[in-house]
Amino acid sequence: MTGDKWFRPKRFGYGATPDNWKGWAFMVVWIAIVVALSVALLHAGAAAWLVVLAVIALTGAIIPLIKAKTDGDWRWRWH
């Protein structure tokens, strides 16, 4: 991966937030994928718990990418 960072550590709490247009574009595309997958699974007759499980699994799969594209470490921040 390149040295280009898309996210920055959150000011309060744990995790990261988009820092530039690439981070925001990634989040918009990710939300579109999650919504499309959820609608497709529900339309196909899948149970709601299966949709929730699929979203959790896919979200867990992208966390390493977001961590790699974050400028700094992930830790709890109080102030």
mmJSON file of the N, C-alpha and C atoms, coordinates in Angstrom:
{"data_MODEL":{"atom_site":{
"group_PDB":["ATOM","ATOM","ATOM","ATOM","ATOM","ATOM","ATOM","ATOM","ATOM","ATOM","ATOM","ATOM","ATOM","ATOM","ATOM","ATOM","ATOM","ATOM","ATOM","ATOM","ATOM","ATOM","ATOM","ATOM","ATOM","ATOM","ATOM","ATOM","ATOM","ATOM","ATOM","ATOM","ATOM","ATOM","ATOM","ATOM","ATOM","ATOM","ATOM","ATOM","ATOM","ATOM","ATOM","ATOM","ATOM","ATOM","ATOM","ATOM","ATOM","ATOM","ATOM","ATOM","ATOM","ATOM","ATOM","ATOM","ATOM","ATOM","ATOM","ATOM","ATOM","ATOM","ATOM","ATOM","ATOM","ATOM","ATOM","ATOM","ATOM","ATOM","ATOM","ATOM","ATOM","ATOM","ATOM","ATOM","ATOM","ATOM","ATOM","ATOM","ATOM","ATOM","ATOM","ATOM","ATOM","ATOM","ATOM","ATOM","ATOM","ATOM","ATOM","ATOM","ATOM","ATOM","ATOM","ATOM","ATOM","ATOM","ATOM","ATOM","ATOM","ATOM","ATOM","ATOM","ATOM","ATOM","ATOM","ATOM","ATOM","ATOM","ATOM","ATOM","ATOM","ATOM","ATOM","ATOM","ATOM","ATOM","ATOM","ATOM","ATOM","ATOM","ATOM","ATOM","ATOM","ATOM","ATOM","ATOM","ATOM","ATOM","ATOM","ATOM","ATOM","ATOM","ATOM","ATOM","ATOM","ATOM","ATOM","ATOM","ATOM","ATOM","ATOM","ATOM","ATOM","ATOM","ATOM","ATOM","ATOM","ATOM","ATOM","ATOM","ATOM","ATOM","ATOM","ATOM","ATOM","ATOM","ATOM","ATOM","ATOM","ATOM","ATOM","ATOM","ATOM","ATOM","ATOM","ATOM","ATOM","ATOM","ATOM","ATOM","ATOM","ATOM","ATOM","ATOM","ATOM","ATOM","ATOM","ATOM","ATOM","ATOM","ATOM","ATOM","ATOM","ATOM","ATOM","ATOM","ATOM","ATOM","ATOM","ATOM","ATOM","ATOM","ATOM","ATOM","ATOM","ATOM","ATOM","ATOM","ATOM","ATOM","ATOM","ATOM","ATOM","ATOM","ATOM","ATOM","ATOM","ATOM","ATOM","ATOM","ATOM","ATOM","ATOM","ATOM","ATOM","ATOM","ATOM","ATOM","ATOM","ATOM","ATOM","ATOM","ATOM","ATOM","ATOM","ATOM","ATOM","ATOM","ATOM","ATOM","ATOM","ATOM","ATOM","ATOM","ATOM"],
"id":[1,2,3,4,5,6,7,8,9,10,11,12,13,14,15,16,17,18,19,20,21,22,23,24,25,26,27,28,29,30,31,32,33,34,35,36,37,38,39,40,41,42,43,44,45,46,47,48,49,50,51,52,53,54,55,56,57,58,59,60,61,62,63,64,65,66,67,68,69,70,71,72,73,74,75,76,77,78,79,80,81,82,83,84,85,86,87,88,89,90,91,92,93,94,95,96,97,98,99,100,101,102,103,104,105,106,107,108,109,110,111,112,113,114,115,116,117,118,119,120,121,122,123,124,125,126,127,128,129,130,131,132,133,134,135,136,137,138,139,140,141,142,143,144,145,146,147,148,149,150,151,152,153,154,155,156,157,158,159,160,161,162,163,164,165,166,167,168,169,170,171,172,173,174,175,176,177,178,179,180,181,182,183,184,185,186,187,188,189,190,191,192,193,194,195,196,197,198,199,200,201,202,203,204,205,206,207,208,209,210,211,212,213,214,215,216,217,218,219,220,221,222,223,224,225,226,227,228,229,230,231,232,233,234,235,236,237],
"type_symbol":["N","C","C","N","C","C","N","C","C","N","C","C","N","C","C","N","C","C","N","C","C","N","C","C","N","C","C","N","C","C","N","C","C","N","C","C","N","C","C","N","C","C","N","C","C","N","C","C","N","C","C","N","C","C","N","C","C","N","C","C","N","C","C","N","C","C","N","C","C","N","C","C","N","C","C","N","C","C","N","C","C","N","C","C","N","C","C","N","C","C","N","C","C","N","C","C","N","C","C","N","C","C","N","C","C","N","C","C","N","C","C","N","C","C","N","C","C","N","C","C","N","C","C","N","C","C","N","C","C","N","C","C","N","C","C","N","C","C","N","C","C","N","C","C","N","C","C","N","C","C","N","C","C","N","C","C","N","C","C","N","C","C","N","C","C","N","C","C","N","C","C","N","C","C","N","C","C","N","C","C","N","C","C","N","C","C","N","C","C","N","C","C","N","C","C","N","C","C","N","C","C","N","C","C","N","C","C","N","C","C","N","C","C","N","C","C","N","C","C","N","C","C","N","C","C","N","C","C","N","C","C","N","C","C","N","C","C"],
"label_atom_id":["N","CA","C","N","CA","C","N","CA","C","N","CA","C","N","CA","C","N","CA","C","N","CA","C","N","CA","C","N","CA","C","N","CA","C","N","CA","C","N","CA","C","N","CA","C","N","CA","C","N","CA","C","N","CA","C","N","CA","C","N","CA","C","N","CA","C","N","CA","C","N","CA","C","N","CA","C","N","CA","C","N","CA","C","N","CA","C","N","CA","C","N","CA","C","N","CA","C","N","CA","C","N","CA","C","N","CA","C","N","CA","C","N","CA","C","N","CA","C","N","CA","C","N","CA","C","N","CA","C","N","CA","C","N","CA","C","N","CA","C","N","CA","C","N","CA","C","N","CA","C","N","CA","C","N","CA","C","N","CA","C","N","CA","C","N","CA","C","N","CA","C","N","CA","C","N","CA","C","N","CA","C","N","CA","C","N","CA","C","N","CA","C","N","CA","C","N","CA","C","N","CA","C","N","CA","C","N","CA","C","N","CA","C","N","CA","C","N","CA","C","N","CA","C","N","CA","C","N","CA","C","N","CA","C","N","CA","C","N","CA","C","N","CA","C","N","CA","C","N","CA","C","N","CA","C","N","CA","C","N","CA","C","N","CA","C","N","CA","C","N","CA","C","N","CA","C"],
"label_alt_id":[null,null,null,null,null,null,null,null,null,null,null,null,null,null,null,null,null,null,null,null,null,null,null,null,null,null,null,null,null,null,null,null,null,null,null,null,null,null,null,null,null,null,null,null,null,null,null,null,null,null,null,null,null,null,null,null,null,null,null,null,null,null,null,null,null,null,null,null,null,null,null,null,null,null,null,null,null,null,null,null,null,null,null,null,null,null,null,null,null,null,null,null,null,null,null,null,null,null,null,null,null,null,null,null,null,null,null,null,null,null,null,null,null,null,null,null,null,null,null,null,null,null,null,null,null,null,null,null,null,null,null,null,null,null,null,null,null,null,null,null,null,null,null,null,null,null,null,null,null,null,null,null,null,null,null,null,null,null,null,null,null,null,null,null,null,null,null,null,null,null,null,null,null,null,null,null,null,null,null,null,null,null,null,null,null,null,null,null,null,null,null,null,null,null,null,null,null,null,null,null,null,null,null,null,null,null,null,null,null,null,null,null,null,null,null,null,null,null,null,null,null,null,null,null,null,null,null,null,null,null,null,null,null,null,null,null,null],
"label_comp_id":["MET","MET","MET","THR","THR","THR","GLY","GLY","GLY","ASP","ASP","ASP","LYS","LYS","LYS","TRP","TRP","TRP","PHE","PHE","PHE","ARG","ARG","ARG","PRO","PRO","PRO","LYS","LYS","LYS","ARG","ARG","ARG","PHE","PHE","PHE","GLY","GLY","GLY","TYR","TYR","TYR","GLY","GLY","GLY","ALA","ALA","ALA","THR","THR","THR","PRO","PRO","PRO","ASP","ASP","ASP","ASN","ASN","ASN","TRP","TRP","TRP","LYS","LYS","LYS","GLY","GLY","GLY","TRP","TRP","TRP","ALA","ALA","ALA","PHE","PHE","PHE","MET","MET","MET","VAL","VAL","VAL","VAL","VAL","VAL","TRP","TRP","TRP","ILE","ILE","ILE","ALA","ALA","ALA","ILE","ILE","ILE","VAL","VAL","VAL","VAL","VAL","VAL","ALA","ALA","ALA","LEU","LEU","LEU","SER","SER","SER","VAL","VAL","VAL","ALA","ALA","ALA","LEU","LEU","LEU","LEU","LEU","LEU","HIS","HIS","HIS","ALA","ALA","ALA","GLY","GLY","GLY","ALA","ALA","ALA","ALA","ALA","ALA","ALA","ALA","ALA","TRP","TRP","TRP","LEU","LEU","LEU","VAL","VAL","VAL","VAL","VAL","VAL","LEU","LEU","LEU","ALA","ALA","ALA","VAL","VAL","VAL","ILE","ILE","ILE","ALA","ALA","ALA","LEU","LEU","LEU","THR","THR","THR","GLY","GLY","GLY","ALA","ALA","ALA","ILE","ILE","ILE","ILE","ILE","ILE","PRO","PRO","PRO","LEU","LEU","LEU","ILE","ILE","ILE","LYS","LYS","LYS","ALA","ALA","ALA","LYS","LYS","LYS","THR","THR","THR","ASP","ASP","ASP","GLY","GLY","GLY","ASP","ASP","ASP","TRP","TRP","TRP","ARG","ARG","ARG","TRP","TRP","TRP","ARG","ARG","ARG","TRP","TRP","TRP","HIS","HIS","HIS"],
"label_asym_id":["A","A","A","A","A","A","A","A","A","A","A","A","A","A","A","A","A","A","A","A","A","A","A","A","A","A","A","A","A","A","A","A","A","A","A","A","A","A","A","A","A","A","A","A","A","A","A","A","A","A","A","A","A","A","A","A","A","A","A","A","A","A","A","A","A","A","A","A","A","A","A","A","A","A","A","A","A","A","A","A","A","A","A","A","A","A","A","A","A","A","A","A","A","A","A","A","A","A","A","A","A","A","A","A","A","A","A","A","A","A","A","A","A","A","A","A","A","A","A","A","A","A","A","A","A","A","A","A","A","A","A","A","A","A","A","A","A","A","A","A","A","A","A","A","A","A","A","A","A","A","A","A","A","A","A","A","A","A","A","A","A","A","A","A","A","A","A","A","A","A","A","A","A","A","A","A","A","A","A","A","A","A","A","A","A","A","A","A","A","A","A","A","A","A","A","A","A","A","A","A","A","A","A","A","A","A","A","A","A","A","A","A","A","A","A","A","A","A","A","A","A","A","A","A","A","A","A","A","A","A","A","A","A","A","A","A","A"],
"label_entity_id":["1","1","1","1","1","1","1","1","1","1","1","1","1","1","1","1","1","1","1","1","1","1","1","1","1","1","1","1","1","1","1","1","1","1","1","1","1","1","1","1","1","1","1","1","1","1","1","1","1","1","1","1","1","1","1","1","1","1","1","1","1","1","1","1","1","1","1","1","1","1","1","1","1","1","1","1","1","1","1","1","1","1","1","1","1","1","1","1","1","1","1","1","1","1","1","1","1","1","1","1","1","1","1","1","1","1","1","1","1","1","1","1","1","1","1","1","1","1","1","1","1","1","1","1","1","1","1","1","1","1","1","1","1","1","1","1","1","1","1","1","1","1","1","1","1","1","1","1","1","1","1","1","1","1","1","1","1","1","1","1","1","1","1","1","1","1","1","1","1","1","1","1","1","1","1","1","1","1","1","1","1","1","1","1","1","1","1","1","1","1","1","1","1","1","1","1","1","1","1","1","1","1","1","1","1","1","1","1","1","1","1","1","1","1","1","1","1","1","1","1","1","1","1","1","1","1","1","1","1","1","1","1","1","1","1","1","1"],
"label_seq_id":[1,1,1,2,2,2,3,3,3,4,4,4,5,5,5,6,6,6,7,7,7,8,8,8,9,9,9,10,10,10,11,11,11,12,12,12,13,13,13,14,14,14,15,15,15,16,16,16,17,17,17,18,18,18,19,19,19,20,20,20,21,21,21,22,22,22,23,23,23,24,24,24,25,25,25,26,26,26,27,27,27,28,28,28,29,29,29,30,30,30,31,31,31,32,32,32,33,33,33,34,34,34,35,35,35,36,36,36,37,37,37,38,38,38,39,39,39,40,40,40,41,41,41,42,42,42,43,43,43,44,44,44,45,45,45,46,46,46,47,47,47,48,48,48,49,49,49,50,50,50,51,51,51,52,52,52,53,53,53,54,54,54,55,55,55,56,56,56,57,57,57,58,58,58,59,59,59,60,60,60,61,61,61,62,62,62,63,63,63,64,64,64,65,65,65,66,66,66,67,67,67,68,68,68,69,69,69,70,70,70,71,71,71,72,72,72,73,73,73,74,74,74,75,75,75,76,76,76,77,77,77,78,78,78,79,79,79],
"pdbx_PDB_ins_code":[null,null,null,null,null,null,null,null,null,null,null,null,null,null,null,null,null,null,null,null,null,null,null,null,null,null,null,null,null,null,null,null,null,null,null,null,null,null,null,null,null,null,null,null,null,null,null,null,null,null,null,null,null,null,null,null,null,null,null,null,null,null,null,null,null,null,null,null,null,null,null,null,null,null,null,null,null,null,null,null,null,null,null,null,null,null,null,null,null,null,null,null,null,null,null,null,null,null,null,null,null,null,null,null,null,null,null,null,null,null,null,null,null,null,null,null,null,null,null,null,null,null,null,null,null,null,null,null,null,null,null,null,null,null,null,null,null,null,null,null,null,null,null,null,null,null,null,null,null,null,null,null,null,null,null,null,null,null,null,null,null,null,null,null,null,null,null,null,null,null,null,null,null,null,null,null,null,null,null,null,null,null,null,null,null,null,null,null,null,null,null,null,null,null,null,null,null,null,null,null,null,null,null,null,null,null,null,null,null,null,null,null,null,null,null,null,null,null,null,null,null,null,null,null,null,null,null,null,null,null,null,null,null,null,null,null,null],
"Cartn_x":[0.836,0.0,0.879,0.332,1.082,1.065,1.846,1.889,0.719,-0.173,-1.339,-2.305,-2.643,-3.555,-4.93,-5.958,-7.33,-8.079,-7.609,-8.299,-7.346,-7.921,-7.125,-7.771,-6.996,-7.593,-8.676,-9.702,-10.765,-10.235,-10.783,-10.363,-10.804,-12.017,-12.544,-13.037,-12.777,-13.234,-12.174,-12.619,-11.726,-12.025,-10.988,-11.193,-10.66,-11.212,-10.732,-11.917,-11.632,-12.641,-12.028,-12.816,-12.256,-11.535,-10.407,-9.585,-9.502,-9.792,-9.745,-10.813,-10.831,-11.897,-11.835,-10.64,-10.542,-11.188,-10.993,-11.642,-13.151,-13.626,-15.072,-15.65,-14.937,-15.409,-15.469,-14.469,-14.461,-15.69,-16.001,-17.143,-18.465,-18.593,-19.829,-20.008,-18.926,-18.996,-19.302,-18.675,-18.912,-20.372,-20.94,-22.346,-23.253,-22.936,-23.732,-23.677,-22.508,-22.368,-23.182,-23.106,-23.845,-25.348,-25.822,-27.254,-27.699,-26.934,-27.291,-27.299,-26.287,-26.234,-27.419,-27.737,-28.856,-30.18,-30.399,-31.639,-31.714,-30.592,-30.587,-30.852,-30.223,-30.437,-31.865,-32.392,-33.766,-34.772,-34.49,-35.381,-35.338,-34.193,-34.055,-34.672,-35.145,-35.823,-34.937,-33.774,-32.882,-33.44,-33.117,-33.549,-32.775,-33.395,-32.772,-31.466,-31.399,-30.17,-29.024,-29.335,-28.301,-27.754,-28.622,-28.192,-27.279,-27.671,-26.843,-25.493,-25.482,-24.233,-23.337,-23.912,-23.131,-22.513,-23.278,-22.76,-21.637,-21.803,-20.757,-19.495,-19.64,-18.477,-17.732,-18.465,-17.814,-17.168,-17.803,-17.215,-15.931,-15.935,-14.719,-13.61,-13.98,-12.978,-12.304,-12.975,-12.363,-11.615,-11.772,-11.089,-9.571,-8.922,-7.465,-7.091,-7.898,-7.629,-7.735,-8.775,-8.941,-7.792,-7.385,-6.26,-4.977,-4.775,-3.567,-3.581,-4.75,-4.879,-5.099,-4.883,-5.046,-3.694,-3.658,-2.437,-2.312,-1.813,-1.673,-2.217,-2.209,-2.646,-4.088,-4.696,-6.028,-5.879,-6.385,-6.419,-7.537,-7.925,-8.976,-8.433,-9.193,-8.799,-9.889,-9.47,-10.39,-10.441,-9.294,-9.217,-8.081],
"Cartn_y":[-1.182,0.0,1.242,2.292,3.541,4.219,5.284,6.029,6.973,7.019,7.899,7.426,8.311,7.956,8.543,7.723,8.131,8.505,8.001,8.198,8.787,9.365,9.851,9.314,9.186,8.71,9.672,9.114,9.945,10.777,11.962,12.841,12.281,11.744,11.135,9.738,8.78,7.423,6.563,5.505,4.533,4.437,4.321,4.125,5.261,5.39,6.376,7.04,8.172,8.917,9.348,9.485,9.904,11.244,11.339,12.541,13.292,12.626,13.297,12.678,13.105,12.654,11.153,10.566,9.12,8.348,8.823,8.189,8.319,9.515,9.712,8.887,8.815,8.001,6.521,6.062,4.68,4.421,5.34,5.152,5.162,6.046,6.092,4.789,4.308,3.042,1.892,1.892,0.819,0.794,1.958,2.026,1.557,1.932,1.479,-0.039,-0.623,-2.081,-2.76,-2.256,-2.855,-2.758,-1.618,-1.459,-2.379,-2.432,-3.287,-4.761,-5.171,-6.562,-6.877,-5.979,-6.202,-6.313,-5.405,-5.44,-6.714,-7.095,-8.307,-9.556,-9.644,-10.823,-10.88,-9.736,-9.729,-10.018,-9.497,-9.757,-11.229,-11.868,-13.287,-14.191,-13.596,-14.383,-14.806,-14.212,-14.556,-14.015,-14.694,-14.247,-12.985,-12.179,-10.919,-11.172,-12.247,-12.523,-12.848,-13.434,-13.739,-12.456,-11.495,-10.203,-9.507,-9.495,-8.875,-9.572,-10.885,-11.652,-11.343,-11.211,-10.886,-9.494,-8.529,-7.161,-7.129,-7.826,-7.869,-8.526,-9.615,-10.311,-9.439,-8.776,-7.928,-6.7,-6.157,-5.013,-5.43,-6.586,-7.094,-7.331,-7.662,-7.926,-6.655,-5.5,-4.27,-3.478,-3.848,-3.111,-3.095,-4.198,-4.114,-3.103,-2.968,-1.976,-0.567,-0.313,1.018,1.316,0.325,0.538,0.828,0.146,0.37,1.742,2.271,3.573,4.709,4.446,5.471,6.072,7.396,8.116,8.188,7.15,7.074,5.761,5.631,4.369,4.472,3.311,3.234,2.982,3.874,3.697,4.573,4.284,5.082,6.462,7.48,8.857,9.543,10.147,10.884,12.346,12.889,14.324,14.613],
"Cartn_z":[0.0,0.0,0.0,-0.49,-0.538,0.825,0.969,2.212,2.382,1.419,1.455,2.541,3.482,4.571,4.316,4.488,4.221,5.492,6.642,7.908,8.934,9.994,11.118,12.392,13.458,14.71,15.195,15.794,16.343,17.5,17.671,18.757,20.109,20.173,21.389,21.052,21.919,21.701,21.035,20.368,19.764,18.274,17.468,16.041,15.2,14.002,13.04,12.353,11.741,10.997,9.663,8.609,7.322,7.432,6.738,6.819,5.492,4.386,3.087,2.178,0.925,0.024,-0.227,-0.175,-0.393,0.754,1.97,3.114,3.049,2.701,2.579,1.432,0.313,-0.815,-0.421,0.309,0.79,1.659,2.563,3.454,2.683,1.694,0.895,0.121,-0.489,-1.235,-0.286,0.887,1.861,2.306,2.591,2.995,1.864,0.633,-0.52,-0.669,-0.46,-0.55,0.542,1.759,2.876,2.635,2.181,1.921,0.781,-0.298,-1.434,-1.033,-0.274,0.185,1.09,1.992,2.913,2.161,1.231,0.45,-0.383,-1.009,-1.834,-0.996,0.16,1.01,1.536,1.961,2.465,1.352,0.155,-0.985,-1.388,-1.187,-1.526,-0.469,0.621,1.639,2.796,2.914,4.015,5.329,6.388,7.711,8.107,8.927,9.343,10.085,10.875,11.62,10.669,9.527,8.537,7.91,7.678,7.139,8.138,9.403,10.446,10.528,10.487,10.539,9.345,8.16,6.964,7.068,7.557,7.707,8.734,9.853,10.877,10.328,9.596,9.037,8.02,7.152,6.153,6.787,7.794,8.493,9.195,9.816,10.448,9.443,8.223,7.188,6.682,6.764,6.247,7.314,8.578,9.645,9.448,9.067,8.834,7.746,6.707,5.663,6.23,7.011,7.599,8.556,9.355,10.269,9.498,8.373,7.573,6.921,6.653,5.997,6.993,8.284,9.317,9.653,9.751,10.097,11.617,12.228,13.677,14.193,15.521,16.112,16.602,16.761,17.322,18.814,19.608,21.055,21.598,22.828,23.447,23.769,23.404,23.676,24.498,25.595,26.457,26.095,25.682,25.364,24.435],
"occupancy":[1.0,1.0,1.0,1.0,1.0,1.0,1.0,1.0,1.0,1.0,1.0,1.0,1.0,1.0,1.0,1.0,1.0,1.0,1.0,1.0,1.0,1.0,1.0,1.0,1.0,1.0,1.0,1.0,1.0,1.0,1.0,1.0,1.0,1.0,1.0,1.0,1.0,1.0,1.0,1.0,1.0,1.0,1.0,1.0,1.0,1.0,1.0,1.0,1.0,1.0,1.0,1.0,1.0,1.0,1.0,1.0,1.0,1.0,1.0,1.0,1.0,1.0,1.0,1.0,1.0,1.0,1.0,1.0,1.0,1.0,1.0,1.0,1.0,1.0,1.0,1.0,1.0,1.0,1.0,1.0,1.0,1.0,1.0,1.0,1.0,1.0,1.0,1.0,1.0,1.0,1.0,1.0,1.0,1.0,1.0,1.0,1.0,1.0,1.0,1.0,1.0,1.0,1.0,1.0,1.0,1.0,1.0,1.0,1.0,1.0,1.0,1.0,1.0,1.0,1.0,1.0,1.0,1.0,1.0,1.0,1.0,1.0,1.0,1.0,1.0,1.0,1.0,1.0,1.0,1.0,1.0,1.0,1.0,1.0,1.0,1.0,1.0,1.0,1.0,1.0,1.0,1.0,1.0,1.0,1.0,1.0,1.0,1.0,1.0,1.0,1.0,1.0,1.0,1.0,1.0,1.0,1.0,1.0,1.0,1.0,1.0,1.0,1.0,1.0,1.0,1.0,1.0,1.0,1.0,1.0,1.0,1.0,1.0,1.0,1.0,1.0,1.0,1.0,1.0,1.0,1.0,1.0,1.0,1.0,1.0,1.0,1.0,1.0,1.0,1.0,1.0,1.0,1.0,1.0,1.0,1.0,1.0,1.0,1.0,1.0,1.0,1.0,1.0,1.0,1.0,1.0,1.0,1.0,1.0,1.0,1.0,1.0,1.0,1.0,1.0,1.0,1.0,1.0,1.0,1.0,1.0,1.0,1.0,1.0,1.0,1.0,1.0,1.0,1.0,1.0,1.0,1.0,1.0,1.0,1.0,1.0,1.0],
"B_iso_or_equiv":[0.0,0.0,0.0,0.0,0.0,0.0,0.0,0.0,0.0,0.0,0.0,0.0,0.0,0.0,0.0,0.0,0.0,0.0,0.0,0.0,0.0,0.0,0.0,0.0,0.0,0.0,0.0,0.0,0.0,0.0,0.0,0.0,0.0,0.0,0.0,0.0,0.0,0.0,0.0,0.0,0.0,0.0,0.0,0.0,0.0,0.0,0.0,0.0,0.0,0.0,0.0,0.0,0.0,0.0,0.0,0.0,0.0,0.0,0.0,0.0,0.0,0.0,0.0,0.0,0.0,0.0,0.0,0.0,0.0,0.0,0.0,0.0,0.0,0.0,0.0,0.0,0.0,0.0,0.0,0.0,0.0,0.0,0.0,0.0,0.0,0.0,0.0,0.0,0.0,0.0,0.0,0.0,0.0,0.0,0.0,0.0,0.0,0.0,0.0,0.0,0.0,0.0,0.0,0.0,0.0,0.0,0.0,0.0,0.0,0.0,0.0,0.0,0.0,0.0,0.0,0.0,0.0,0.0,0.0,0.0,0.0,0.0,0.0,0.0,0.0,0.0,0.0,0.0,0.0,0.0,0.0,0.0,0.0,0.0,0.0,0.0,0.0,0.0,0.0,0.0,0.0,0.0,0.0,0.0,0.0,0.0,0.0,0.0,0.0,0.0,0.0,0.0,0.0,0.0,0.0,0.0,0.0,0.0,0.0,0.0,0.0,0.0,0.0,0.0,0.0,0.0,0.0,0.0,0.0,0.0,0.0,0.0,0.0,0.0,0.0,0.0,0.0,0.0,0.0,0.0,0.0,0.0,0.0,0.0,0.0,0.0,0.0,0.0,0.0,0.0,0.0,0.0,0.0,0.0,0.0,0.0,0.0,0.0,0.0,0.0,0.0,0.0,0.0,0.0,0.0,0.0,0.0,0.0,0.0,0.0,0.0,0.0,0.0,0.0,0.0,0.0,0.0,0.0,0.0,0.0,0.0,0.0,0.0,0.0,0.0,0.0,0.0,0.0,0.0,0.0,0.0,0.0,0.0,0.0,0.0,0.0,0.0],
"pdbx_formal_charge":[null,null,null,null,null,null,null,null,null,null,null,null,null,null,null,null,null,null,null,null,null,null,null,null,null,null,null,null,null,null,null,null,null,null,null,null,null,null,null,null,null,null,null,null,null,null,null,null,null,null,null,null,null,null,null,null,null,null,null,null,null,null,null,null,null,null,null,null,null,null,null,null,null,null,null,null,null,null,null,null,null,null,null,null,null,null,null,null,null,null,null,null,null,null,null,null,null,null,null,null,null,null,null,null,null,null,null,null,null,null,null,null,null,null,null,null,null,null,null,null,null,null,null,null,null,null,null,null,null,null,null,null,null,null,null,null,null,null,null,null,null,null,null,null,null,null,null,null,null,null,null,null,null,null,null,null,null,null,null,null,null,null,null,null,null,null,null,null,null,null,null,null,null,null,null,null,null,null,null,null,null,null,null,null,null,null,null,null,null,null,null,null,null,null,null,null,null,null,null,null,null,null,null,null,null,null,null,null,null,null,null,null,null,null,null,null,null,null,null,null,null,null,null,null,null,null,null,null,null,null,null,null,null,null,null,null,null],
"auth_seq_id":[1,1,1,2,2,2,3,3,3,4,4,4,5,5,5,6,6,6,7,7,7,8,8,8,9,9,9,10,10,10,11,11,11,12,12,12,13,13,13,14,14,14,15,15,15,16,16,16,17,17,17,18,18,18,19,19,19,20,20,20,21,21,21,22,22,22,23,23,23,24,24,24,25,25,25,26,26,26,27,27,27,28,28,28,29,29,29,30,30,30,31,31,31,32,32,32,33,33,33,34,34,34,35,35,35,36,36,36,37,37,37,38,38,38,39,39,39,40,40,40,41,41,41,42,42,42,43,43,43,44,44,44,45,45,45,46,46,46,47,47,47,48,48,48,49,49,49,50,50,50,51,51,51,52,52,52,53,53,53,54,54,54,55,55,55,56,56,56,57,57,57,58,58,58,59,59,59,60,60,60,61,61,61,62,62,62,63,63,63,64,64,64,65,65,65,66,66,66,67,67,67,68,68,68,69,69,69,70,70,70,71,71,71,72,72,72,73,73,73,74,74,74,75,75,75,76,76,76,77,77,77,78,78,78,79,79,79],
"auth_comp_id":["MET","MET","MET","THR","THR","THR","GLY","GLY","GLY","ASP","ASP","ASP","LYS","LYS","LYS","TRP","TRP","TRP","PHE","PHE","PHE","ARG","ARG","ARG","PRO","PRO","PRO","LYS","LYS","LYS","ARG","ARG","ARG","PHE","PHE","PHE","GLY","GLY","GLY","TYR","TYR","TYR","GLY","GLY","GLY","ALA","ALA","ALA","THR","THR","THR","PRO","PRO","PRO","ASP","ASP","ASP","ASN","ASN","ASN","TRP","TRP","TRP","LYS","LYS","LYS","GLY","GLY","GLY","TRP","TRP","TRP","ALA","ALA","ALA","PHE","PHE","PHE","MET","MET","MET","VAL","VAL","VAL","VAL","VAL","VAL","TRP","TRP","TRP","ILE","ILE","ILE","ALA","ALA","ALA","ILE","ILE","ILE","VAL","VAL","VAL","VAL","VAL","VAL","ALA","ALA","ALA","LEU","LEU","LEU","SER","SER","SER","VAL","VAL","VAL","ALA","ALA","ALA","LEU","LEU","LEU","LEU","LEU","LEU","HIS","HIS","HIS","ALA","ALA","ALA","GLY","GLY","GLY","ALA","ALA","ALA","ALA","ALA","ALA","ALA","ALA","ALA","TRP","TRP","TRP","LEU","LEU","LEU","VAL","VAL","VAL","VAL","VAL","VAL","LEU","LEU","LEU","ALA","ALA","ALA","VAL","VAL","VAL","ILE","ILE","ILE","ALA","ALA","ALA","LEU","LEU","LEU","THR","THR","THR","GLY","GLY","GLY","ALA","ALA","ALA","ILE","ILE","ILE","ILE","ILE","ILE","PRO","PRO","PRO","LEU","LEU","LEU","ILE","ILE","ILE","LYS","LYS","LYS","ALA","ALA","ALA","LYS","LYS","LYS","THR","THR","THR","ASP","ASP","ASP","GLY","GLY","GLY","ASP","ASP","ASP","TRP","TRP","TRP","ARG","ARG","ARG","TRP","TRP","TRP","ARG","ARG","ARG","TRP","TRP","TRP","HIS","HIS","HIS"],
"auth_asym_id":["A","A","A","A","A","A","A","A","A","A","A","A","A","A","A","A","A","A","A","A","A","A","A","A","A","A","A","A","A","A","A","A","A","A","A","A","A","A","A","A","A","A","A","A","A","A","A","A","A","A","A","A","A","A","A","A","A","A","A","A","A","A","A","A","A","A","A","A","A","A","A","A","A","A","A","A","A","A","A","A","A","A","A","A","A","A","A","A","A","A","A","A","A","A","A","A","A","A","A","A","A","A","A","A","A","A","A","A","A","A","A","A","A","A","A","A","A","A","A","A","A","A","A","A","A","A","A","A","A","A","A","A","A","A","A","A","A","A","A","A","A","A","A","A","A","A","A","A","A","A","A","A","A","A","A","A","A","A","A","A","A","A","A","A","A","A","A","A","A","A","A","A","A","A","A","A","A","A","A","A","A","A","A","A","A","A","A","A","A","A","A","A","A","A","A","A","A","A","A","A","A","A","A","A","A","A","A","A","A","A","A","A","A","A","A","A","A","A","A","A","A","A","A","A","A","A","A","A","A","A","A","A","A","A","A","A","A"],
"auth_atom_id":["N","CA","C","N","CA","C","N","CA","C","N","CA","C","N","CA","C","N","CA","C","N","CA","C","N","CA","C","N","CA","C","N","CA","C","N","CA","C","N","CA","C","N","CA","C","N","CA","C","N","CA","C","N","CA","C","N","CA","C","N","CA","C","N","CA","C","N","CA","C","N","CA","C","N","CA","C","N","CA","C","N","CA","C","N","CA","C","N","CA","C","N","CA","C","N","CA","C","N","CA","C","N","CA","C","N","CA","C","N","CA","C","N","CA","C","N","CA","C","N","CA","C","N","CA","C","N","CA","C","N","CA","C","N","CA","C","N","CA","C","N","CA","C","N","CA","C","N","CA","C","N","CA","C","N","CA","C","N","CA","C","N","CA","C","N","CA","C","N","CA","C","N","CA","C","N","CA","C","N","CA","C","N","CA","C","N","CA","C","N","CA","C","N","CA","C","N","CA","C","N","CA","C","N","CA","C","N","CA","C","N","CA","C","N","CA","C","N","CA","C","N","CA","C","N","CA","C","N","CA","C","N","CA","C","N","CA","C","N","CA","C","N","CA","C","N","CA","C","N","CA","C","N","CA","C","N","CA","C","N","CA","C","N","CA","C","N","CA","C","N","CA","C","N","CA","C"],
"pdbx_PDB_model_num":[1,1,1,1,1,1,1,1,1,1,1,1,1,1,1,1,1,1,1,1,1,1,1,1,1,1,1,1,1,1,1,1,1,1,1,1,1,1,1,1,1,1,1,1,1,1,1,1,1,1,1,1,1,1,1,1,1,1,1,1,1,1,1,1,1,1,1,1,1,1,1,1,1,1,1,1,1,1,1,1,1,1,1,1,1,1,1,1,1,1,1,1,1,1,1,1,1,1,1,1,1,1,1,1,1,1,1,1,1,1,1,1,1,1,1,1,1,1,1,1,1,1,1,1,1,1,1,1,1,1,1,1,1,1,1,1,1,1,1,1,1,1,1,1,1,1,1,1,1,1,1,1,1,1,1,1,1,1,1,1,1,1,1,1,1,1,1,1,1,1,1,1,1,1,1,1,1,1,1,1,1,1,1,1,1,1,1,1,1,1,1,1,1,1,1,1,1,1,1,1,1,1,1,1,1,1,1,1,1,1,1,1,1,1,1,1,1,1,1,1,1,1,1,1,1,1,1,1,1,1,1,1,1,1,1,1,1]
}}}
